[in-house]
Amino acid sequence: MKVYEVVETMEMFRGEIIEDYYIIYEQTENKIFAKKNNHLFQQEKMVEKSIKIFKGNANSTLQKIKAYPVHRLAIGDIRETILKDFPGLFKNLNGSLT
């Protein structure tokens, strides 16, 4: 049996991106269990950390646009990486789009 448990989630860059988009940090524990003699035993446990971009609004379901594994990205490089893939996603400081 596989169990996926979201351990931590946090919205990133709130107020810095255009409307109806969300950038979410998520930490998930993935566990695999085996049944033996009417007991469950944990065989494996893996922690995944990722940054996910979602699109949606109050009247729709969020759709995942892209996910980035955090172990491949330094936290300081996340904004730069997202900007390369989605150049119009962030607002600039004066309120207009970048």
C-alpha positions as CSV (number, residue, x, y, z in Angstrom):
1,M,0.0,0.0,0.0
2,K,1.2,3.5,-0.8
3,V,0.5,6.6,1.3
4,Y,1.1,10.1,0.2
5,E,1.0,12.7,3.0
6,V,1.4,16.4,2.5
7,V,3.5,17.5,5.5
8,E,4.0,21.2,4.7
9,T,2.6,23.6,2.2
10,M,3.2,27.4,1.8
11,E,2.2,30.0,-0.8
12,M,5.2,31.8,-2.2
13,F,5.6,35.2,-3.9
14,R,2.1,36.3,-2.8
15,G,1.2,39.6,-4.3
16,E,4.2,39.4,-6.7
17,I,2.5,37.3,-9.4
18,I,-0.4,38.0,-11.8
19,E,-4.0,37.3,-10.8
20,D,-5.3,33.7,-10.8
21,Y,-1.8,32.1,-10.5
22,Y,-0.4,30.6,-7.4
23,I,3.2,29.3,-6.6
24,I,3.1,26.7,-3.8
25,Y,5.9,25.1,-1.9
26,E,5.0,21.5,-0.9
27,Q,6.7,18.9,1.2
28,T,5.3,15.4,0.8
29,E,6.1,12.1,2.5
30,N,5.7,9.0,0.3
31,K,5.5,5.8,2.3
32,I,5.2,2.2,1.2
33,F,3.6,-0.3,3.6
34,A,3.4,-4.1,3.4
35,K,1.0,-6.3,5.3
36,K,2.4,-9.3,7.2
37,N,0.5,-11.3,9.8
38,N,-2.4,-8.8,9.9
39,H,0.0,-5.9,10.6
40,L,1.2,-3.1,8.4
41,F,5.0,-2.5,8.2
42,Q,6.6,0.5,6.6
43,Q,9.0,-0.6,4.0
44,E,10.1,2.7,2.5
45,K,9.8,6.4,3.2
46,M,10.8,9.2,0.8
47,V,10.4,13.0,1.4
48,E,9.8,15.1,-1.7
49,K,10.0,18.9,-1.8
50,S,8.6,20.8,-4.7
51,I,7.5,24.1,-6.0
52,K,4.2,24.0,-8.0
53,I,2.6,26.6,-10.2
54,F,-1.2,26.5,-10.3
55,K,-3.8,28.5,-12.3
56,G,-7.3,29.1,-11.2
57,N,-9.7,31.4,-9.5
58,A,-12.6,31.4,-6.9
59,N,-15.0,30.0,-9.5
60,S,-12.7,27.1,-10.9
61,T,-10.6,24.2,-9.8
62,L,-6.9,24.9,-9.6
63,Q,-4.9,23.3,-12.5
64,K,-1.3,22.4,-12.0
65,I,0.8,24.1,-14.7
66,K,4.3,23.0,-13.7
67,A,6.3,21.5,-10.8
68,Y,9.9,22.0,-9.9
69,P,11.7,19.6,-7.6
70,V,13.4,21.7,-4.9
71,H,16.4,19.4,-4.5
72,R,17.5,20.5,-7.9
73,L,17.0,24.2,-7.2
74,A,18.5,26.5,-4.6
75,I,15.8,28.7,-3.0
76,G,17.4,31.8,-4.4
77,D,17.2,30.4,-7.9
78,I,13.5,29.5,-7.8
79,R,12.3,33.0,-9.0
80,E,14.8,33.1,-11.8
81,T,13.9,29.6,-13.0
82,I,10.2,30.3,-13.0
83,L,10.9,33.6,-14.8
84,K,12.7,31.7,-17.6
85,D,9.7,29.4,-18.1
86,F,7.0,32.0,-17.5
87,P,8.3,35.5,-18.2
88,G,4.9,37.2,-17.8
89,L,4.0,35.6,-14.4
90,F,5.6,38.1,-12.1
91,K,4.5,41.7,-11.7
92,N,7.3,44.3,-11.5
93,L,7.5,46.8,-8.6
94,N,5.4,49.5,-10.2
95,G,2.4,47.2,-10.6
96,S,2.6,46.6,-14.4
97,L,3.5,43.2,-15.8
98,T,7.2,42.2,-16.4
